[in-house]
Structures are given as C-alpha cells and as structure tokens.
Amino acid sequence: MAYFVIKFVGPEGGILSKPIEALTRDEAISKSGFNARNIESVEVDHFGAIRASLTEKRLPESEQVVTLVTIASKLEAGMTPGRAIVESVDLKKLDLTPADLAGCERACDFLKLLRFDETAILLADAGDRAGNLSDSLKRAADVIRERNKTKKEFAKPMKKAVVNFIVGTSAGIGFPLFGGGMLDEFINKQKFPITKNSMSDVLMALQHFYTTVWPLAIVLLVVAFVLRARLWNAIRRWPLFNKFDDRNRCKRALEFVQTYQLLTQSGFTNPQVLQFLFERSKGRQREIYSDAMSQTSEGRELGAVLETEDWPKIISQNLKGFEKQNLDGRSRILTNLSDALTEMFVQYSESISDNLGRISMLTLVCSLLMFALGFYMPMVTMRMVM
C-alpha cells in the first residue's frame, strides 16, 4: 500500500489535506469520499508509512487475538456483528467513537476502520460471505497467534547474530580509538619516551582513519541506502551475503505458502491470493507478485509461475502438477512444503548467526591482541625504562 495526501476545499473555502492509504490515486480519491470538483490535488506521501506507524493507534496483535475470540463468542450468542464489535473493542484506545463506526455495514468494514490485521479483515470478509463469520474470526485469531509465536522463535538466531555483530564492530572500532588516541596523546603531545612497535603503528593508523573518514563513511551509507536495491542485487550472491539472500527467498516462500493455504481454504482463488500478497508487499517483493499475477492471468500453472530465482527451487518442484490434485492432496502438499521451508529458514538463520559469531570472535581476539601488543606493551616498557 502507498500513502497519498489529498488536498481539498473545506466547508469554509479553505484548503485542507487528508492522508489516505491506497494502491493508486484513483483508489485514494474513491476512499476519501470527496467530490472530484472539491479536490485540488492528490500527491504521493513518501513519508506516509513512517508517519502512520508513529501516529496511527492500533491494538497490539495479542489484544487483537483476544478481541477476535470475544467477538466470535458474542456472535454465537446471537448478537449482530456491529454490536459485538463495538462491545468488544475499547474505542478510546484508538481515538474513535461509536459515531465513527456508523458508516460500517459488514464485519470487515468495522475491522478495517479499527486497523486490525489484514488477515483478519480478509477472513472476516470471506466468512461473512459464506455465512460462518464466527468460525472465520476464530481462525483469524489462531493464525495471528501462531504467526506471533513463529516470529518469536525465528527471531532468536537473528537476535544472537545482531549481538555478535555489535560486539565485533564495537571491539574493532573501540580498541583502536582508545589505544591509538592515548598513544597519540602520550607520544606527540606529552612527549613521553614510548617506543612504538608495529602494532602501535596499526593502532594509531586505525585511530586516525576512524576519526578522519567518518564524514565519508556517512556519505557512503547514504548512497548505499539510496541505491540499496541495485547494491543488493550486485552483492547478494557473495559469500555470507548469499545466506541472507537464501533466507529472504525462503521467508518469502514460507509466507506465500502459509497465506495461500489459509486463503484458498477460505474460498479464495489464485489471483485473489496474489492480489492480497501484492497489496501488502513493497519494493522488490511487490514487483515479484505483480509479475506472478500477470503470468497467472495468462493461464500458467502455479509451479511454473514460481520457477524463478526469486523463489527456492523446492517451491516450484513441489507445486508441479498442483492444480491436478484434489483438495486433500493440495492440503498435504502445502503442509509438507510449509514444514520443509520452516526448517530451511531456521537453518539459514542459524548459519548466519554462527558465521557472524565466528567473525565477531575473530575481530574481538584480534582487537585485544592488537591493543595488548600495541598499547599495553609500550606502556610497560616505558615504565621499566623510567
């Protein structure tokens, strides 16, 4: 989804603005509810996603799970969807009032306005159409709950990798900055009779490098961020980086398989599933799903559509002839594929963590040795001479 800012003529004749989340400008205008003649301009809001994440209030996913189960229980007790939702959600937390929900007719409309998870909104829509809204909401709660558990489990190796990276980077920068700076102070300013060695020269050289090139480093980081797509495409198969690339492809495939299985069991077709994934994605992933949608519309089988370098080979291999299977056969294929991708994802994450751990340990040991030989030994020698 993109963000747009619609500038329109207000009731008193002044120009007002309203942010809208939509896929296209036309959709933004439609969602705004404004008359076309009152709209002055529709512009892309490049910082809309950041602003929304900081200002938009929404229930934490754990609370959404409880709320969905509560709504389902009220529906089974005979309440209407609107009443069940209003009674189950603390509107004050979201800066909303019952009047704000007056224009909602279906359960998915309520959940969309209340900024619930997209999966819950989609399943509520499907359940409402099929006449089993209560079961769909319970299923949405189960999906969100399991997804949160999976995220926490998957995050453990990467948290370890981040810690290892921080430790290694801090050691590689901190020891030279301190040791080299102190040597420069003692030798060049206070004129202490310190006899340097090769490690002392390395420490002082690194200290000079770190303290003089940091503006250039910032510029390079900014350039790398702006050109991150091209840069990543150039280096993604380099050693170590290929682990991150494999992990990203595996994560994309796992998300696709789990979402596909969930939505197709709720009655959605292949184009509808791809459209849903397209709308909630961004960047390169958005381009991938856009290409998949165009190929699906041409009648290509799902396995053939996903037979590109953007997906793990296992997904195209296991989905060949998928459309010829019955419902039970498809379910088994997707379940087995999900299990295999989960194991692959965990393996890639642990491999990244282990490699960064080795690099971090090597950096830490080298930094300690360099500090001991280049700073501590000259200081001890100076004291002995004095």
C-alpha positions in Angstrom: 0.0 0.0 0.0 1.1 3.6 -0.7 0.1 6.7 1.0 -1.4 9.8 -0.6 -2.2 13.3 0.6 -5.5 14.7 -0.8 -5.8 18.5 -0.7 -9.4 19.6 -1.0 -11.6 22.6 -0.5 -13.1 22.6 3.0 -16.6 23.7 4.1 -15.3 27.3 4.8 -13.5 27.6 1.5 -10.0 26.9 2.8 -7.6 24.2 1.5 -7.4 21.2 3.8 -5.5 17.9 3.5 -6.2 14.3 4.4 -3.8 11.3 4.2 -5.2 8.2 2.5 -3.7 4.7 2.2 -4.4 3.2 -1.2 -2.8 1.4 -4.1 -3.5 4.1 -6.7 -4.5 7.8 -6.9 -8.0 6.8 -8.2 -8.4 4.5 -5.2 -7.3 7.2 -2.8 -9.9 9.6 -4.3 -12.6 6.9 -4.0 -11.7 6.1 -0.4 -11.7 9.8 0.6 -15.4 10.2 -0.2 -14.8 13.7 -1.6 -16.4 15.1 -4.7 -14.0 15.3 -7.5 -14.6 19.0 -8.1 -13.6 19.8 -4.5 -10.2 18.0 -4.8 -7.3 20.3 -5.6 -4.5 17.7 -5.8 -3.5 14.2 -5.0 0.1 13.7 -4.2 2.2 10.7 -3.1 3.2 10.9 0.6 6.7 9.4 0.7 6.8 9.5 4.5 3.3 8.3 4.9 4.2 4.8 6.2 6.6 6.2 8.7 4.1 8.8 9.9 1.4 6.2 10.1 3.5 3.9 12.2 4.2 6.7 14.7 0.8 8.3 14.8 -1.9 5.7 14.0 -3.1 3.9 17.0 -3.9 0.2 16.7 -4.4 -2.7 19.0 -1.4 -4.9 19.7 -1.7 -8.3 17.9 -2.1 -10.1 21.3 -5.1 -7.9 22.0 -6.5 -8.4 18.5 -6.4 -12.1 19.2 -8.4 -11.7 22.4 -10.8 -9.3 20.7 -11.5 -11.6 17.7 -12.3 -14.5 20.0 -14.6 -12.3 22.1 -16.4 -11.0 19.0 -16.8 -14.6 17.8 -18.3 -15.7 21.2 -20.8 -12.7 21.1 -21.8 -13.7 17.5 -22.6 -17.2 18.7 -24.7 -15.7 21.4 -26.9 -14.1 18.8 -25.5 -10.5 18.7 -25.2 -8.6 15.4 -21.6 -8.1 14.1 -21.8 -4.4 14.7 -22.9 -4.6 18.3 -20.5 -7.5 19.0 -17.5 -5.5 17.7 -18.4 -2.2 19.4 -18.8 -4.0 22.8 -15.6 -5.9 22.4 -13.2 -3.1 21.3 -12.1 -0.3 23.6 -12.6 2.5 21.1 -10.9 5.1 23.3 -7.6 3.3 22.8 -7.9 4.0 19.1 -9.3 7.6 19.4 -12.6 6.5 17.9 -16.2 6.8 18.9 -19.3 4.7 18.0 -20.2 7.5 15.6 -17.1 6.9 13.6 -18.3 3.3 13.0 -21.8 4.4 11.9 -21.0 4.0 8.2 -19.8 0.4 8.5 -22.1 -2.3 7.4 -20.1 -5.6 7.3 -17.7 -7.0 9.8 -14.7 -6.5 7.5 -15.6 -2.8 7.3 -15.5 -2.5 11.1 -12.2 -4.3 11.4 -10.6 -2.2 8.6 -11.6 1.0 10.3 -10.3 -0.4 13.6 -7.0 -1.1 11.9 -7.0 -4.8 12.6 -4.5 -7.2 10.9 -5.1 -7.6 7.2 -5.5 -11.4 7.5 -8.4 -10.9 10.0 -10.1 -8.4 7.6 -9.8 -10.8 4.7 -11.1 -13.8 6.6 -13.9 -11.7 8.1 -14.9 -10.8 4.5 -14.8 -14.4 3.4 -16.6 -15.6 6.5 -19.3 -13.0 6.1 -20.0 -14.0 2.5 -20.0 -17.7 3.4 -22.2 -17.3 6.4 -19.7 -18.6 9.0 -18.3 -15.3 10.3 -17.8 -16.6 13.9 -15.6 -19.5 12.7 -13.6 -17.2 10.4 -12.9 -14.8 13.2 -11.7 -17.7 15.5 -9.5 -18.9 12.6 -8.1 -15.4 12.2 -7.2 -15.3 15.9 -5.5 -18.7 15.6 -3.5 -17.5 12.6 -2.3 -14.3 14.3 -1.4 -16.2 17.5 0.6 -18.8 15.7 2.3 -16.2 13.5 3.5 -14.3 16.6 4.8 -17.5 18.1 6.7 -18.3 14.9 8.1 -14.8 14.6 9.5 -15.0 18.2 11.0 -18.4 17.5 12.6 -17.3 14.2 13.9 -14.1 15.8 16.1 -15.9 18.3 19.0 -16.8 16.0 18.9 -13.4 14.3 19.0 -11.6 17.7 22.1 -13.6 18.5 23.5 -12.6 15.1 22.8 -8.9 15.8 24.5 -9.1 19.3 27.6 -10.8 17.7 27.8 -8.2 15.0 27.6 -5.3 17.6 30.2 -6.9 19.8 32.6 -7.5 16.9 32.1 -4.0 15.4 32.4 -2.3 18.8 35.7 -4.1 19.5 37.1 -3.4 16.1 36.4 0.3 16.4 36.6 0.9 20.2 40.0 -0.6 20.9 41.8 1.3 18.1 40.1 4.6 19.0 41.0 4.3 22.7 44.5 2.8 22.3 45.5 4.9 19.2 44.2 8.1 20.8 46.1 7.5 24.0 49.3 6.7 22.2 49.0 9.9 20.1 48.4 11.9 23.3 51.4 10.4 25.1 53.9 10.4 22.2 53.0 13.5 20.2 51.6 15.9 22.8 53.1 14.9 26.2 56.3 13.6 24.7 56.6 10.5 26.8 59.6 8.3 25.9 57.5 5.5 24.5 59.0 3.1 22.0 56.4 2.1 19.4 56.1 -1.2 17.7 54.3 -2.3 14.5 51.1 -2.9 16.4 51.3 0.6 17.9 51.5 1.9 14.3 48.5 -0.1 13.3 46.5 1.2 16.3 47.4 4.8 15.6 46.7 4.4 11.9 43.3 2.9 12.6 42.5 5.7 15.1 43.5 8.3 12.5 41.4 6.5 9.9 38.3 6.3 12.1 38.5 9.9 13.2 39.1 11.5 9.8 37.0 9.4 7.4 33.7 9.3 9.3 32.1 12.0 7.1 32.9 9.9 4.0 31.5 6.9 5.7 28.2 8.7 6.3 28.1 9.7 2.7 28.7 6.2 1.6 26.0 4.9 3.9 23.5 7.4 2.4 24.5 6.5 -1.1 24.2 2.8 -0.3 20.7 3.4 1.2 19.5 5.2 -1.9 20.9 2.6 -4.2 20.2 -0.3 -1.9 18.2 -2.3 -4.5 21.0 -2.2 -7.1 23.7 -2.7 -4.5 21.9 -5.7 -3.0 21.3 -7.2 -6.5 25.1 -6.9 -7.1 26.3 -8.5 -3.8 23.6 -10.8 -2.8 25.4 -14.0 -4.0 28.7 -13.1 -2.4 29.9 -15.3 0.4 27.9 -14.7 3.6 25.5 -12.4 1.8 24.2 -15.4 -0.1 23.0 -16.7 3.3 20.9 -13.6 3.8 19.6 -13.9 0.2 18.6 -17.6 0.7 16.9 -16.7 4.0 15.0 -13.9 2.3 13.8 -16.2 -0.5 12.9 -18.9 2.0 10.9 -16.3 4.1 9.1 -15.1 1.0 8.2 -18.7 0.0 7.1 -19.6 3.5 4.8 -16.5 3.8 3.4 -17.3 0.4 2.6 -21.0 1.2 1.1 -20.3 4.5 -1.1 -17.4 3.2 -2.0 -19.4 0.1 -3.1 -22.4 2.2 -5.1 -20.2 4.6 -6.9 -18.2 1.9 -7.6 -21.0 -0.6 -9.2 -23.0 2.2 -11.4 -20.0 2.8 -12.6 -19.9 -0.8 -10.1 -17.5 -2.5 -8.7 -18.1 -5.9 -5.1 -17.9 -7.1 -5.5 -14.4 -8.5 -7.2 -13.2 -5.3 -4.4 -14.6 -3.1 -1.7 -13.0 -5.3 -3.6 -9.7 -5.2 -3.7 -9.8 -1.4 0.0 -10.5 -1.2 0.7 -7.8 -3.8 -1.2 -5.2 -1.8 0.6 -5.9 1.5 4.1 -6.0 0.0 6.5 -3.3 -1.1 9.8 -2.9 -3.0 11.2 -5.8 -4.9 8.6 -8.2 -3.4 5.8 -6.1 -4.8 7.4 -6.5 -8.3 7.6 -10.2 -7.8 3.9 -10.6 -7.0 3.0 -8.2 -9.8 4.8 -10.5 -12.3 3.2 -13.6 -10.8 -0.2 -12.0 -11.1 0.3 -11.2 -14.8 1.5 -14.8 -15.5 -1.4 -16.3 -13.6 -3.8 -14.3 -15.6 -2.3 -15.8 -18.8 -3.2 -19.3 -17.5 0.2 -20.6 -16.4 0.3 -23.2 -13.6 1.4 -22.0 -10.2 4.5 -24.2 -10.1 5.7 -22.7 -13.4 4.9 -19.1 -12.3 7.2 -19.6 -9.2 10.0 -21.2 -11.1 12.3 -18.1 -10.9 15.5 -17.2 -9.0 13.3 -15.2 -6.6 12.0 -18.4 -5.0 13.6 -21.5 -3.6 13.7 -24.4 -6.1 11.7 -26.6 -3.7 8.6 -24.5 -4.1 8.4 -24.9 -7.9 9.4 -28.5 -7.7 6.7 -29.4 -5.2 4.0 -27.4 -6.9 4.3 -29.0 -10.3 1.0 -30.6 -11.1 -0.5 -29.0 -8.0 -3.7 -28.0 -9.9 -4.4 -31.6 -10.8 -4.6 -32.7 -7.1 -7.8 -32.9 -5.1 -8.4 -30.7 -2.0 -6.8 -33.3 0.4 -3.8 -33.7 -1.9 -3.2 -30.0 -2.2 -3.5 -29.6 1.6 -0.9 -32.3 2.2 1.5 -30.7 -0.4 1.2 -27.3 1.2 1.6 -28.6 4.7 4.7 -30.6 3.9 6.1 -27.7 1.9 5.5 -25.3 4.8 7.3 -27.7 7.2 10.3 -28.0 4.9 10.5 -24.2 4.3 10.3 -23.7 8.1 13.3 -26.0 8.7 15.2 -24.3 5.9 14.5 -20.9 7.3 15.7 -21.8 10.7 18.8 -23.5 9.2 19.7 -20.3 7.2 19.1 -18.1 10.3 21.4 -20.3 12.5 24.0 -20.4 9.8 24.1 -16.6 9.6 24.3 -16.4 13.4 27.2 -18.9 13.5 29.1 -17.1 10.8 28.7 -13.7 12.3 29.7 -15.2 15.7 32.9 -16.5 14.2 33.7 -13.2 12.6 32.8 -11.3 15.8 35.1 -13.6 17.9 37.9 -13.2 15.4 37.6 -9.4 15.4 37.4 -9.4 19.2 40.5 -11.5 19.7 42.5 -9.6 17.1 41.5 -6.3 18.7 42.5 -7.5 22.1 45.9 -8.7 20.9 46.5 -5.5 18.9 45.6 -3.4 22.0 47.8 -5.6 24.3 50.8 -5.6 22.0 50.4 -2.1 20.6 49.4 -0.1 23.7 50.0 -2.1 26.9 53.5 -3.4 26.0 54.9 0.0 25.1 53.5 1.4 28.3 55.1 -1.3 30.4 58.4 -0.8 28.6 58.3 2.9 29.2 57.7 2.4 33.0 60.6 -0.1 33.2 62.9 2.5 31.5 61.7 5.3 33.7 
